Amino acid sequence: GSKSVGYSVENLPVDKDWNFISQREFTGKPRRQFNENNLVSFMARAQYSLLDRYLLNVAIRRDGSSRFGKENKWGTFPSAAFAWRVNQESFLRDVSWIDNLKLRVSYGIVGNQNGIGNYTTLGLADNKGYEFGNVFQMGYLPGKELSNPNLKWEQSATANFGVDFSFFNGRLNGTVEYYNTHTKDLLVKRSLNASLGYTTMLDNLGKTKSSGIDLSLNGDVVRTKEFTWTLGTNFSMYKNEIVRIDDTLDENGKPASQVAQGWIIGEPINVYYDYLIDGIFQYDDFDITRDGTGNLVYTLKNTYDSDNDGVADSPINYGGAIEPGMVKVRDNNGDGKLTADDRVPIRKDPKFTLSLSSTWNWKGFDLFMDWYGVSGRKIKNGYLYEYNSGGSLRGKLNGVKVDYWTPFNPSNKFPRPSYSADPAYLSAIAIQDASYIRLRTLQLGYTFPTRLLKNTPIHKLRLYATATNLLTFTEFKSYSPELTPGSYPESRQYVFGVNVSF
């Protein structure tokens, strides 16, 4: 069992019982807080090995958490894993270049209690200050979150398939892994109609599924007496989607989405729900004429086939006047007009991540490099659309330099600036690709030969210099592609050191 305790105390009298919930007591004295939670766990495990070739591991956990209601405090979570050392079989035992070849499969269920806080299921009241005569008093009212005494453990069931290998006396080794996870009873906040007096409630909602591939490969490119060069790489690809939110069905009898929450059936959990941008309107997109007073009139060319005869016979209806320099939005559902139905989910999470490390050793010198890359991550960049961040293209506040459209600079990336109002659809155009490649670590060292130290008490002496976050290559317009705009960026560090052994 384990206990987690957190508290903040000011002038706490030692003769008072202070094991209480802070929202339940007010004495007029300095604010005091104390909260705790208890987690009790039991586990049984059995292992079996046959001929050092077939390996079986079976386990079961029984966990109890004080955070849940009295009817759902306990959860049972079994798991099983099987491994087969293929290279120990007779048909591979004499293959000299195979050092290790193991196939494995596992299945297990784990529980999660971290989606809720302490006392969440108890229905706490919020303290509210008020004046009664000339005296300040403290009262209590229900908060905006409705308590849910029926909360229970979130559960994730994962099937895992893997291959471990090592060839050529360890010169090439690695792992290939595939996993598939189904999660149910997710601990999330759901929105409520404010007319009920509450706005949110923690609940066990829906189901999700995720899957991914992890690859790890390490090898000696060169291995000689004086020089070695080792490379290592890791590749990870991951995707997830929402299977069900609750028991609500749509008009087709299928699980219903909750677009207002950003939860869409069949789409990833983390998405932006917005329009797709097809660039900026140029002069060539219009038929240009003059009205009776000589003013230019811009009429969009026909791009929509209203009668499905294969010929465009009308322009897309944008619901207002369109001119060169404005944002061009995709008619995603193909109905010839731009509405909220043309918004689509845009995945935030990266498509894959990749790392590459390299180590050189030559006559006492060693050089280590670690590169890391992320592809396909999307971030809504506040520096490109928020007024207070200077991203509104009004020219009133300093912002990130962008290639905005002008008659003499027909950019296809950002609309023409507008002093009086924000250009339309800036929020959608601010969703940027935050892919990047970063040199995370670079280290150069030198180890002095033993012969130079033989007349000293020093057994080993090494000098080294390390730089972290040295280089980042990205088109994301912010301080860091790993953080949302406004967050404090990662520091670049330089370390010089000496390792001495006596």
Secondary structure, DSSP 8 states (H G I E B T S, - for coil): -EEEEEEE-SS--TTS---S-GGG---SSS--EEEEEEEEEEEEEEEEEETTTEEEEEEEEEEEETTS-TTS-EEEEEEEEEEEEGGGSTTTTT-TTEEEEEEEEEEEEEEE-TTS-TTGGG--EEEEEEEETTEEEEEEEE-SEE--TT---EEEEEEEEEEEEEETTTTEEEEEEEEEEEEEEEEEEEE--GGGT-SEEEEEEEEEEEEEEEEEEEEEEEE-SSEEEEEEEEEEEEEEEEEESSS-B-TTSSB--BGGGTB-BTS-SSEEEE--EEEE--GGGEEEEE-TTS-EEEEE---B-TT-SSS--B--B-SS---TTSEEE--TT-SSB--GGG-EEEE-S-SEEEEEEEEEEETTEEEEEEEEEEES-EEE-GGGT-GGGT-SSSSSS------B-BTTB--SSB----SSS--TTHHHHTEEE--EEEEEEEEEEEE--GGGTTTSS-SEEEEEEEEEEEEEEE---SS-TTS-TTS-----EEEEEEEEE-
